[in-house]
Amino acid sequence: MLDKNQLEFREKVRAFALEKIEPVAAILDEEQRFIDEHIQPMAEMGLLSMIIPEEYGGKPTDTVCYSIAVEELSRVCGSTGITVAAHNSLGAFPILKFGTDDQKKRFLPRAAKGELIAFGLSEPDAGSDAGGTQTKAQLKDGNWIINGSKSWITSATRAFATIAVAKTSDDPSDKGITSFVLEKDCEGYSIGKKENKLGLRGSDTAFLHFDDMKVGPENLLGEIGDGFKQMLITLDGGRISIAAMALGLAQGALDCALQYAATRVQFGKPIGHFQGIGHTLADMAAEIEATRQLIYNTSCMKDAKVPFSRESAMCKLMAADVGVRVSSQAITILGAVGCLTGKYSAERIWRDVKLCEIGEGTSEIQRLVIARDLLKSVK
Ligand code: COS
C-alpha cells in the first residue's frame, strides 16, 4: 500500500502527465517529435533527478515513487516514459554508483537541470550477448583512444554525455570491458541517423559513433575491467523502470478500452455489460494490478538493499507480457476503430509496448536470469 507521500507524489505526476503530456502524445508519435518543450518542466519537478542526491542538485525519491513517475508518464505517453527512465536509471545511476566525487560534481548537476545522459551498451553485434562489445579503448600517452559504434541509443541526439563500455584489453572474457563517460562535444563523437521506429516514435533513438575519440583518465568510470558487471548492476535497476513503463502503457490501454466499453452501445446496452467484454476487462485489470504490486515490491527491495536481480527480471518479463497482451485486448474491444491510427491511444500503446519485450534485455534474457538464479538456490 502506498503511503501519504507516495500518494501525493502520484497525484502530482498524474496531473502533470494529463495536463501537459497527454494532449501532445499522439502528435509526438505521428510526427516522430521529441518532447523538447517538456524537458525543462520535468527537470523542475525533479523527474530527471529522482536518483540524484540533493548535494548534486537532485530531488531524490524512493524507488516506489520513481516507478510511479515512469508509470504515470507512460500511461499517457510511452516516449516520455522511456526518456525519463533511461536518463535516470541508465544515465545518472552509473555515475552516482561508480563515479568519482569529481565525476559526480561534473555530470550530476547538469543531469538534474535537464541535460540528458544516454547509455551505450548495445552494438550491432553485441545485443543479448552484451559481453561481446567490440568498441575498443586503447591507452596512449595517458589518454584513451576510443573507436566503435553503439546502437539503439535512447536520447542519442539530445544527450550531452553517454555512459559507454569498451574493450580495454584483449582478454576475451568480460573482464576486458571498461566503462567511460563520453561527452558529446569531444572530437570524434558523432551521432548517426535517427531511427524510424514502429513505436516510441517520440523518443530519440540513434546510433553513436566514436572515431579516434580521445578522452582523459578523468572520463574512465570506476575500475578498468569492471565495466561489464557495472552494466549488469545498472540494468538490474533499469529493468524495474522499463517494467514500470510497460505497466503504465498497459494501464493506458485499459483506460482506453474501459471508457469505450462503458459508452459504446450495441444490442441496446454498453458493450462492457456483455459478459465476454466484461470478463476481458476484469482479466486485464487483475493482471495489471498483480504486475503493479510486483514492481512496487521490487522497488522496496532495491531501497532495502537486498538482492533484487531475479525480481527485477521478473518485473520486466511480466510487465512486458501483460502490456503486449492487454494492449492487444484493448484493440479487440474497440474493434475497427481501434485499428485506426491516431484516433484511440490503444493502437499507439500496442506499438509502443512491444519494445518492452526487447529493450534492456529481451524477455528470453529475463527468463535466463530468473532460471539461473532459481537453479543457483538448489543445494
Ligand atoms: N549484478 C552484478 N554482477 C552480475 C550480475 C548482476 N546482476 N549478473 C551477472 N553478474 C556477474 C557474474 O557473477 C559474473 O561474475 P564473475 O565473472 O566474477 O563470476 C559476471 O557478471 C558475468 O556474468 P555471466 O557469466 O552471467 O554473464 P553472461 O555473459 O553469461 O550473461 C547476461 C549475462 C546474459 C545476463 C547479460 O549479458 C545480459 O543481461 N544480457 C542482456 C543485455 C541487455 O539487457 N542488453 C540491452 C541493453 S539496452 S539498455
Residues whose N, C-alpha, C, O or C-beta is under 5 A from the ligand:
A	BS01	COS	L121 S122 G127 S128 D129 A130 G131 K229 L232 I233 D236 S309 G359 E360 G361 I365
